[in-house]
């Protein structure tokens, strides 16, 4: 099992809609893929990771849910789909593919997600708060959408020069490197 490089803003796979997973075809490799995704997510300090962030064209993601201060579970979602949503909230959001960048992003407060779990069984989950935000974020990734696409037009315009500048910095970040350290990106670099 290995830590992989997280694809960063500008990598084409992040803008591609991922392929539906054929569970039977992937079953024998799934445990290894999920272990790599978990290791990579932990190394990068994330609470979620989509397969395309690791370069895999699969409609598959992991979302880490903290049950208590020292207990968490990793929720595997295969071919996920949001079938209901309600409410609205705007909070800071970031992404492992845009490290160090945070912006106020509008999301639904509550979502209902249909997916397959890691055993190929259909699951239905109703999530609120941070878990709902994480599901929306990862499912967007699987559809080629980044959280910055959800920003108001004026914010997107202000962000353009920041993204150009940061794209070069992000391209050098490699979580799989033995020398990897969490990126030291100043707020000044990411302000908009």
Secondary structure, DSSP 8 states (H G I E B T S, - for coil): --------TT-GGGGS------HHHHHHHHHHHHHHHHHHHHHHT-SEEEGGGGT--SSEEEEEEEEETTEEEEEEEEEEEEEEEE--EEEEE--GGGTT--EEEEE-SEEEEEEE-TTS-EEEEEEEHHHHHHHHHHHHHHTT--GGGGS-HHHHHHHHHHHHHHHHHHHT--TTSTT-------HHHH--
